[in-house]
Amino acid sequence: MKKKIVLVFDCGATNVRAIAIKENGEIAAMHSLANATCPDPYFPSGLIWNVDEIWKKLCTCTHAVLKKVDPEHVSAITTTTFGVNGAPVDRNGKLLYPVISWQCQRTVPIMDTIDKYIPLQRLYEISGVNKYSFNTINTLVWLKENQPHCIDNMEGFLFMPSLFIHKLTGQLVNDATMAGTSMLTDMKTRSFSDEILAAIGIPNRFFKTEEAGKLVGELLNKPSSELGLRSGIPVVAGGHDTQLALIGSGAEENEAVLSSGTWEILMTRTRNADLNKNTFSAGLTNELDAVPGLYNTGIQWLASGVLEWIRKMFYNKELTLSPEKVYELMIREASEKNVRHSRIKFKPDLNIREGIISGIGIHTSRQEIYRAALEALAEKTKESLELLQQTGKFKAESLIVAGGGSKNKLWNQIRANKLGIPVKALKQTETTVLGAALFAYVTIGTFRSIQKAADAICGNFYYVYPE
């Protein structure tokens, strides 16, 4: 019987990757190239994503993967990227303006003054998405105010995964998980909000959505030649990396998942999305789960970005070592008995210039500072989990930890101690691409449902219990 492989295109902020996933969830091959924003040629100090350059990198990565995987085994292709970013396109899918990056600051004043279009609290009540300057609504308003011809001439708006779907199939369609990050959707209808779009003066007809796992089309001749694949391969809608990571983690309803990376995102899959002034002010945001009927309520904060700052500030003598070796040293030092009861206190809000390190003396060691940061970030997780439990009306019996931070065993132990519940650290760190592949395997008939696919493949944990 012919082996099946799903090819996942994963576009992240720092890397562009092609990953071949086997039917059992194992990675058959992968290749990555660095990704980064580019200067906007039409706006000084603006930052954009160069979609054509990213596509070339995806092609290069695919050729590298196909040196290890038989191209005839590729049975489906799907895509996943970071959220919110996209661009208006004409009827042929051509960009009318480059994709403005979520890292660009031009939309900050738009979010600050969005009330002139629609009250911010009303936006939250409809969309569930909290106040972030990079929300898609701000990009559209900026384009309307500064590049009105783009809105006047557009035949659609495509988010990042869909821009690659278009290159693969020629189809103009978005998926619901990306739409749910935009601050443009109605959580009750799982579609774009007529009220919000009318408030900003953009017709709803430009926004079409499908669910993750939808068969969008087949690989066309031109991209098949560029990728080194046969034409006609099914192309399946993927979506937003966070939602797909929840699926790939094996999380069930009312099970909390901490995606631990540069930012930590604590989310749960729930049917209870409480949208009020208290949840808004607390920073809770709600996105559309990859499965209809569920929402992903969550909160995020800077995490490994803080630890990376400590690495650069206090371990500069070791910068000639690889980051992995330096972190091994940091963890080893912070695990020493004499560090466990340090009086150092760390407030890790570095991204809003409110970070504080207190209790420092002339004998303070760098490992005390690192340990204090781990303790503080674990405390942030505890506070956030308590808030999620209140709004979602559930009681967490454990915490799934995914992403790069799940490999830090000291951090996991501190988390378990703070929370008083077991931490289930995923051995499979590639939960996003796994989630995307599972939807594709359901579509081509390998599994009968996404739940059966997750039950069969996901959930490879090691447990850390409170001490």
HUGIBEL-V456429 format. One record per pair of residues at least 12 apart in sequence whose C-alpha atoms are under 6 Angstrom apart, sorted by the first residue. I is the first residue (numbers start at 1). J is the second residue. If there is no record, write none. Layout:
BEGIN
[[I,J] [I,J]]
END
This chain:
BEGIN
[[3,73] [4,73] [4,75] [5,21] [5,22] [5,73] [5,74] [5,75] [6,20] [6,21] [6,74] [6,75] [6,76] [6,77] [6,437] [7,19] [7,20] [7,77] [8,77] [8,78] [8,79] [9,79] [10,79] [10,80] [10,81] [11,81] [12,81] [12,82] [14,34] [14,35] [14,36] [15,33] [15,34] [15,35] [16,32] [16,33] [16,35] [17,31] [17,32] [18,30] [18,31] [18,61] [18,62] [25,457] [29,65] [30,65] [31,61] [37,49] [46,104] [47,101] [47,104] [48,99] [48,100] [48,101] [49,99] [49,101] [59,227] [76,233] [76,234] [76,235] [77,235] [78,235] [78,236] [78,237] [78,238] [79,161] [79,238] [80,161] [80,238] [80,239] [80,240] [80,241] [81,161] [81,240] [81,241] [82,240] [82,241] [83,178] [83,240] [84,135] [84,136] [84,181] [84,182] [85,159] [86,99] [86,158] [86,159] [86,160] [87,99] [87,157] [87,158] [88,154] [88,156] [88,157] [89,154] [89,156] [89,157] [90,154] [90,155] [91,155] [96,150] [102,134] [107,133] [107,138] [108,133] [110,138] [111,133] [117,199] [117,200] [125,275] [126,186] [127,183] [127,185] [127,186] [127,187] [128,285] [128,286] [129,183] [129,285] [129,286] [130,285] [135,182] [136,182] [137,183] [155,206] [156,206] [162,174] [168,219] [168,223] [169,217] [169,218] [169,219] [169,220] [173,208] [173,209] [174,209] [175,209] [175,210] [175,211] [175,212] [176,209] [176,210] [176,211] [177,239] [177,240] [177,288] [177,290] [178,239] [178,240] [180,287] [180,288] [181,287] [212,237] [212,238] [213,236] [213,237] [213,439] [213,440] [214,236] [214,237] [215,236] [216,235] [216,236] [217,235] [218,232] [218,233] [218,234] [218,235] [219,231] [219,232] [219,233] [236,440] [238,436] [241,432] [243,289] [243,290] [244,432] [244,435] [244,436] [245,431] [245,432] [245,435] [247,435] [248,431] [248,432] [248,434] [248,435] [249,431] [250,454] [250,458] [250,459] [253,269] [253,270] [254,268] [254,269] [254,270] [255,268] [256,268] [256,399] [257,399] [257,400] [257,401] [258,401] [259,402] [259,403] [260,403] [260,405] [261,304] [261,403] [261,404] [261,405] [262,303] [262,304] [262,305] [263,301] [263,302] [263,303] [264,300] [264,301] [264,303] [265,299] [265,300] [266,298] [266,299] [267,296] [267,297] [267,298] [268,296] [268,297] [269,295] [269,296] [270,294] [270,295] [271,294] [272,392] [274,391] [284,298] [284,299] [285,297] [285,298] [333,367] [334,367] [334,371] [339,368] [344,358] [344,359] [345,357] [345,358] [345,372] [346,372] [346,373] [346,376] [378,415] [382,419] [398,421] [398,422] [398,423] [399,423] [399,424] [400,424] [400,425] [401,425] [402,426] [402,429] [403,429] [406,425] [416,465] [416,466] [417,466] [420,466] [422,464] [422,465] [423,463] [423,464] [424,461] [424,462] [424,463] [425,461] [425,462] [426,460] [426,461] [427,460] [427,461]]
END
